[in-house]
Amino acid sequence: MSEDTPSASPVAAPADRAAAPPAQTLEDRYRTGSKRRFDRTFAWSAVGVLVLAGIGFLVFSGWQTTNQVSAQDIGYTKTGELTLDMKFEVTAPAQTPVACAIEALNTSKATVGWTIVELPVTDERTTVVTTPLHTTTPATAVTAKECWILE
């Protein structure tokens, strides 16, 4: 047979292909397109929830601590058997009246002396304070227990 002569072959002619229904794509057959759309929507929703949770955490966790008062012990010196001078540093907003509780402890960690110190109002945010303290028995530790803003 020559190549010019048509032969009977089992392959359909192009006209027969046009009459056949369109072949389904794999996405249509297995619904992977709609699943991908759902996954993308879920991912963006999760990201949105995490961003809102992060912002809420920063707002409610005290991220802006400009009005917070803190105290750091520097040390103490004994000026007598039952008297000493406590030196500590207070950080508070400027022009704010602050008070601190100073506590002296003995070797059994029992309180042997305490006092409330009202600090003078200053323009500085950090102030170093030295205050005398009288005890009932010799003290082995002294600390600025707590500081607060006076109303």
C-alpha positions as CSV (number, residue, x, y, z in Angstrom):
1,M,0.0,0.0,0.0
2,S,1.2,3.4,-0.7
3,E,1.1,6.3,1.7
4,D,-1.3,8.3,-0.4
5,T,-4.1,5.8,-0.2
6,P,-6.4,6.0,2.8
7,S,-6.4,3.0,4.9
8,A,-9.0,1.8,7.3
9,S,-7.7,2.6,10.8
10,P,-9.4,2.4,14.1
11,V,-8.5,6.1,14.9
12,A,-11.5,8.3,14.6
13,A,-11.6,11.2,12.2
14,P,-11.4,14.8,13.5
15,A,-15.1,15.2,12.8
16,D,-15.9,12.4,15.2
17,R,-13.8,14.1,18.0
18,A,-15.9,17.3,17.8
19,A,-19.1,15.3,18.4
20,A,-17.7,13.7,21.6
21,P,-18.4,15.3,24.9
22,P,-15.5,17.4,26.3
23,A,-13.1,15.5,28.5
24,Q,-13.2,16.4,32.2
25,T,-10.1,18.0,33.7
26,L,-8.5,16.4,36.7
27,E,-9.6,19.4,38.9
28,D,-13.2,18.8,37.9
29,R,-13.0,15.1,38.3
30,Y,-11.4,15.2,41.8
31,R,-12.5,18.6,43.0
32,T,-9.0,19.7,43.8
33,G,-9.8,23.3,42.7
34,S,-12.5,23.8,45.3
35,K,-10.4,22.2,48.0
36,R,-7.5,24.6,47.2
37,R,-9.9,27.5,47.4
38,F,-11.1,26.3,50.8
39,D,-7.5,25.8,52.1
40,R,-6.6,29.3,50.9
41,T,-9.6,30.8,52.7
42,F,-8.9,28.9,55.8
43,A,-5.2,30.0,55.8
44,W,-6.1,33.7,55.4
45,S,-8.7,33.4,58.2
46,A,-6.1,31.8,60.5
47,V,-3.6,34.5,59.7
48,G,-6.2,37.2,60.5
49,V,-7.1,35.6,63.8
50,L,-3.4,35.3,64.8
51,V,-2.8,38.9,63.9
52,L,-5.8,40.1,66.0
53,A,-4.7,37.9,68.9
54,G,-1.2,39.3,68.8
55,I,-2.5,42.9,68.8
56,G,-4.8,42.0,71.7
57,F,-1.9,40.5,73.6
58,L,0.3,43.6,73.2
59,V,-2.5,45.9,74.3
60,F,-3.5,44.0,77.4
61,S,-0.1,42.7,78.5
62,G,1.2,46.1,79.5
63,W,3.2,46.8,76.4
64,Q,3.0,50.5,77.2
65,T,4.3,50.6,80.7
66,T,5.0,54.3,81.0
67,N,3.1,54.6,84.3
68,Q,4.7,51.7,86.0
69,V,6.7,52.1,89.2
70,S,9.7,49.9,90.0
71,A,12.4,49.8,92.6
72,Q,15.9,48.3,92.5
73,D,17.9,47.7,95.7
74,I,21.4,49.1,95.7
75,G,22.5,48.2,99.2
76,Y,22.5,49.2,102.8
77,T,25.1,50.2,105.4
78,K,24.8,49.7,109.2
79,T,25.1,53.0,111.1
80,G,24.6,51.4,114.5
81,E,23.5,48.1,116.1
82,L,19.9,48.7,115.3
83,T,20.0,51.4,112.7
84,L,21.0,51.3,109.0
85,D,20.7,53.4,105.8
86,M,19.0,51.8,102.8
87,K,20.0,52.9,99.3
88,F,17.7,52.1,96.4
89,E,16.7,53.3,93.0
90,V,13.1,54.1,92.0
91,T,11.9,54.4,88.4
92,A,8.6,56.2,88.0
93,P,7.0,58.8,85.7
94,A,8.4,62.3,86.1
95,Q,6.4,64.7,88.3
96,T,4.6,61.9,90.0
97,P,4.4,61.4,93.8
98,V,5.7,58.0,94.8
99,A,5.9,56.1,98.1
100,C,7.9,52.9,98.9
101,A,7.8,50.3,101.6
102,I,11.3,49.4,103.0
103,E,11.6,46.1,104.9
104,A,14.5,44.7,107.0
105,L,14.8,41.0,107.7
106,N,16.8,38.9,110.1
107,T,18.5,35.5,109.5
108,S,15.1,33.7,110.0
109,K,13.6,35.9,107.3
110,A,11.4,37.6,109.9
111,T,10.6,41.3,109.6
112,V,12.6,43.2,112.1
113,G,11.9,46.7,110.8
114,W,10.0,48.5,108.1
115,T,9.1,52.0,107.0
116,I,7.1,53.8,104.3
117,V,9.1,56.5,102.5
118,E,7.4,59.2,100.5
119,L,9.7,60.4,97.7
120,P,9.9,64.0,96.6
121,V,8.4,64.8,93.2
122,T,11.2,65.2,90.6
123,D,11.6,66.0,86.9
124,E,13.7,62.8,86.5
125,R,12.3,59.4,85.7
126,T,14.9,57.5,87.8
127,T,15.8,58.6,91.4
128,V,18.3,57.2,93.8
129,V,17.1,57.4,97.4
130,T,18.9,56.8,100.8
131,T,16.7,56.5,103.8
132,P,17.4,55.6,107.5
133,L,15.7,52.5,109.0
134,H,15.4,51.5,112.7
135,T,15.1,47.8,113.5
136,T,14.1,45.8,116.6
137,T,17.0,43.3,116.3
138,P,20.0,43.2,114.0
139,A,19.1,43.0,110.3
140,T,20.8,40.8,107.7
141,A,18.9,41.9,104.7
142,V,17.0,45.0,103.6
143,T,14.9,45.5,100.6
144,A,12.6,48.0,98.9
145,K,9.5,45.7,99.0
146,E,7.1,47.7,96.9
147,C,6.6,51.2,95.4
148,W,3.4,52.8,94.3
149,I,2.0,56.1,92.9
150,L,0.3,58.2,95.5
151,E,-3.1,59.4,94.6
